[in-house]
Amino acid sequence: MGISFWQIGVVLVLVLLLFGRGRISHMMGDLAKGIKSFKKGMNENDTPSDDITKTIDASADEKSESVSKEKETASS
C-alpha cells in the first residue's frame, strides 16, 4: 500500500512540466549554495573562539596591570 515507482514517476513528470528543466536546475543550484554557505558558517564559528579567548586574556592582563599600578600609587 506504499508509494509505488509509477506514482513517484508521475509526480516527477508533473514537477518537471510545472517548473521546467531550467528552473529546477536553478533551484538545485541555490540549494547547493545554501548548504555550502551553512557549512562555511559552521566552520567559521569554530575559529573565532580562539580570537575571543585571546581578547579575554588580553583584557584580563590589562586589568591586572592597571590594578597593580593603582596599588603601587596607593602605597606610595
Steps between C-alpha positions, in 0.01 A plus 500: 500500500804731494606735226582312181759576235230621260359748749845649558553517124171682444584752772844562348351550153243746639771695684709511184204626298405762758842646568701413191850359482676837530316610810554168678875513431504862624323396822745213553792738447355735761455208739864398452617859563293510818652176626853623422430829674365317805807274520730801459316679779534200727875480432546875555322467833782278629789737428376819670494324835880514497483873427251553780724311742797715402291815541382393845856413605630835374220683680576315823871582467420868449273504804759330720766748385276796578416355843871448571573861404218625722635298794849646446369855490280439805787357704729793411 
